[in-house]
Amino acid sequence: MTGILAMLAIVALLAGSPAPLPRAERTIGNLRVDMAVGKAAFQPGEPVAVVMSVTNMSSAPVVVTMTSAQQYDVVVRQRGALIWQWSHDKAFAQVLRDIDMAPGGTLTYQVAWDQRDLQGRRVEPGAYDVSCLFLGVQRPGPPSVEVGPVRIAIGR
């Protein structure tokens, strides 16, 4: 577990949360992609903290190629419909870039969802599924890695 995921776990314990953090992980080749959401239930309007980490699990360096300046994304769905996407209103330079990851090295990304949909409206209370995408390519391998979804609840 990365330092940030450990920090989220400590925050949840201090807050008296009996449930484990909503989290998911996926391993592709030498890379393990983890995601965690700060807690399972949120008050309306409360920011939803999402942390994704990508760790080189091998004992050798790994090169990850980015095909644009965008390295990751976070999506929120409700009953399969896209509600929010971190990259929705952003532009990214189209550049190729290699990232050298040392053995055990970790890349960490953090996003806060403000509980607004793609049109900027506050979402209704209910259950939402959060997923993360890592857009780095490890050759050979897929052009992106999706991890999740994890289910969260927004209360009344």
C-alpha positions as CSV (number, residue, x, y, z in Angstrom):
1,M,0.0,0.0,0.0
2,T,1.4,3.4,-0.9
3,G,1.9,6.2,1.6
4,I,-1.1,8.1,0.4
5,L,-3.3,5.0,0.6
6,A,-2.0,4.4,4.1
7,M,-2.8,8.0,4.9
8,L,-6.4,7.6,3.7
9,A,-6.7,4.4,5.8
10,I,-5.5,6.3,8.9
11,V,-7.9,9.2,8.3
12,A,-10.7,6.7,8.0
13,L,-9.7,5.0,11.3
14,L,-9.4,8.3,13.1
15,A,-12.9,9.3,11.8
16,G,-14.3,6.2,13.4
17,S,-15.1,4.6,10.1
18,P,-15.6,0.8,10.7
19,A,-15.7,0.0,7.0
20,P,-12.5,-0.4,5.0
21,L,-11.7,2.2,2.3
22,P,-13.5,1.5,-1.0
23,R,-10.5,0.4,-3.1
24,A,-9.6,-1.7,-6.1
25,E,-6.4,-2.9,-7.7
26,R,-5.3,-4.4,-11.0
27,T,-1.9,-5.8,-12.1
28,I,-0.9,-5.6,-15.8
29,G,2.6,-6.9,-16.5
30,N,5.0,-5.3,-14.0
31,L,2.6,-2.6,-13.0
32,R,0.1,-2.6,-10.2
33,V,-2.6,0.1,-10.3
34,D,-4.4,0.8,-7.1
35,M,-7.2,3.2,-6.4
36,A,-8.9,4.3,-3.2
37,V,-11.7,6.6,-2.3
38,G,-11.5,8.4,1.0
39,K,-14.6,6.7,2.4
40,A,-17.7,4.8,1.4
41,A,-20.4,7.4,2.2
42,F,-20.4,11.2,1.6
43,Q,-22.7,14.1,2.5
44,P,-24.2,16.0,-0.4
45,G,-21.6,18.5,-1.7
46,E,-18.7,16.9,0.2
47,P,-15.6,16.5,-2.0
48,V,-14.9,12.9,-3.0
49,A,-11.2,12.3,-2.7
50,V,-9.8,9.7,-5.2
51,V,-6.2,8.5,-5.1
52,M,-4.6,6.3,-7.8
53,S,-1.1,4.9,-7.6
54,V,0.9,2.9,-10.2
55,T,3.8,0.8,-8.8
56,N,6.6,-1.0,-10.6
57,M,6.4,-4.4,-9.0
58,S,9.5,-5.8,-10.7
59,S,13.1,-5.8,-9.6
60,A,14.1,-4.0,-12.7
61,P,13.4,-0.5,-14.1
62,V,10.3,-0.2,-16.2
63,V,9.7,2.4,-19.0
64,V,6.1,3.7,-19.3
65,T,5.2,5.7,-22.4
66,M,2.6,8.4,-22.3
67,T,1.0,9.3,-25.6
68,S,-0.2,12.7,-24.4
69,A,0.3,15.0,-21.5
70,Q,-2.7,13.3,-19.9
71,Q,-1.4,10.5,-17.6
72,Y,-4.7,9.5,-15.9
73,D,-8.4,9.9,-15.7
74,V,-11.2,9.4,-13.2
75,V,-14.8,8.6,-14.2
76,V,-18.0,8.5,-12.1
77,R,-21.0,6.5,-13.4
78,Q,-24.5,5.9,-12.0
79,R,-26.3,2.8,-13.3
80,G,-23.7,2.7,-16.2
81,A,-24.3,6.3,-17.4
82,L,-21.4,8.6,-17.4
83,I,-22.0,11.3,-14.7
84,W,-18.6,13.0,-14.5
85,Q,-15.1,12.7,-16.0
86,W,-12.0,14.5,-14.7
87,S,-10.7,15.2,-18.2
88,H,-14.0,16.4,-19.6
89,D,-13.2,20.1,-19.7
90,K,-9.4,19.8,-20.1
91,A,-7.0,20.0,-23.1
92,F,-3.8,18.0,-23.3
93,A,-0.8,18.4,-25.5
94,Q,-0.2,15.5,-27.9
95,V,3.4,14.6,-26.9
96,L,5.1,11.3,-26.5
97,R,7.0,11.0,-23.2
98,D,8.8,8.1,-21.5
99,I,8.7,7.8,-17.7
100,D,11.4,5.7,-16.1
101,M,10.1,3.9,-13.1
102,A,12.6,2.4,-10.7
103,P,12.0,-1.0,-9.1
104,G,9.3,-0.4,-6.5
105,G,8.8,3.2,-7.8
106,T,5.3,4.7,-7.6
107,L,3.4,7.4,-9.5
108,T,0.6,8.9,-7.5
109,Y,-2.4,10.9,-8.8
110,Q,-5.1,12.7,-6.7
111,V,-8.4,14.0,-7.8
112,A,-11.3,15.5,-5.9
113,W,-14.8,15.2,-7.4
114,D,-17.1,18.1,-6.2
115,Q,-20.3,16.0,-6.8
116,R,-21.2,17.9,-9.9
117,D,-22.1,16.3,-13.2
118,L,-20.7,17.1,-16.7
119,Q,-23.1,20.1,-16.9
120,G,-22.0,21.5,-13.6
121,R,-25.2,20.5,-11.7
122,R,-25.1,19.0,-8.2
123,V,-25.8,15.2,-8.4
124,E,-28.7,13.6,-6.5
125,P,-28.1,11.4,-3.5
126,G,-27.6,7.8,-4.4
127,A,-25.0,5.2,-5.3
128,Y,-22.1,6.0,-7.7
129,D,-19.3,4.0,-9.2
130,V,-15.8,5.5,-9.4
131,S,-13.1,4.2,-11.7
132,C,-9.6,5.3,-12.5
133,L,-7.6,5.0,-15.8
134,F,-3.9,5.0,-16.1
135,L,-3.0,6.0,-19.6
136,G,0.7,4.9,-19.6
137,V,1.7,2.1,-22.0
138,Q,4.2,-0.5,-20.9
139,R,5.4,-2.4,-24.0
140,P,4.1,-4.9,-24.6
141,G,0.8,-4.1,-23.0
142,P,-2.6,-2.4,-23.4
143,P,-2.8,1.4,-24.1
144,S,-4.5,2.0,-20.8
145,V,-5.4,0.3,-17.6
146,E,-8.8,0.7,-15.9
147,V,-9.2,-0.1,-12.2
148,G,-12.4,-0.2,-10.4
149,P,-15.2,0.6,-10.1
150,V,-15.7,1.1,-6.4
151,R,-19.1,2.0,-5.2
152,I,-19.7,5.1,-3.0
153,A,-22.9,6.5,-1.6
154,I,-24.0,10.1,-1.5
155,G,-26.5,10.6,1.3
156,R,-29.4,12.9,1.9
